[in-house]
Amino acid sequence: MKLTANAHTHTTWCDGKNTAEEMVQAAIAAGFDCIGFSGHSYTAFDESYAMSLAATELYRKELLKLRQKYKEQIYVSIGLEWDWYSDQIPREAYDYVIGSVHYIYSDRTGKYYTIDYTPEEFSDCLTEAFDGDFFAMAKAYYTSVADMATQRKPDIIGHLDLLRKLNADNRFFDETEEAYLTLAKKAAKVCIENGCIIEINTGGMYKGYRDTPYPAMQLLRYIAQENGKIAIHSDAHDTKGIDFYFPEALQMAKDAGFREVWQLTKQGMQPFSLDEEK
């Protein structure tokens, strides 16, 4: 099959490099029949990358206009990437929601640590908040992922093992260690039990941080064994990344044991057989 949608994209309304209209045009050029936008939800403690509350409403209004303008060429779906540390949102205002964890908060230090920004901040989190105990840090992260699934029940879980982003060459931890994988699998299981679709996210590859998508293949195989649902997204922050690594990610899904992949459509997220032509 050929993927004809992407539900995880960003624009200049948050930390993307292109306007929403430019992203729509890129999706049309890529042969998509649906494009979903997932602007970052407002986080009061960090406004560097997210939409402000005022911008969030303007974002929705622009996407509604683009939906009408391009209705003969593509369907524009209005989503949100809802961070675990954001406040409650009006779910009815969005066609779908991606639930993501980008931070670890420490009661001990009173700080929010971004886990996917710089190695230095990752290291600060590990040493200041957890005394160098990576497994305690990983437990805190994956507990938040599981809480996101159980308490907020997003349609999609974003980049499940984002802890891997800055860990090329096992810089901070061994990704194959069973103690770590047990934590990741436990969180994945909770996501599956709550009906969340888990995305294969190629964004870390596009930016040059990793050479494989999230989740790692071992975790992806586990999700398949547990009959989890997956979607493939590129977490695009510019037009060139709109369909990055999609054919290869489809093959990874097949190799992991999946028989279908979920895609964004005008009717919402729908399953498609990995063997069918589209």
Buried (B, 14 or more C-beta within 10 A) or exposed (E): BEBBBBBBBBBBBBBBBBBBBBBBBBBBEBEBBBBBBBBBBBBEEBEEBBBEEEBBEEBBEBBEEBBEEBEEEBBBBBBBBBBBBBEEBEBEEBBBBBBBBBBBBBEEEEBBBBBBBEEEBBBBBBEBBBEEEBBEBBBBBBBBBBBBBEEBBBBBBBBBBBBBBBBBEEEBBEBEEEEBBBBBBBBBBBBBEBEBBBBBBBBBBBBEBBEBBBBBEBBBBBBBEEEBBBBBBBBBBBBEBBBBBBEBBBEBBBEBEBEBBBBBBBEEBEBBEBEEEE
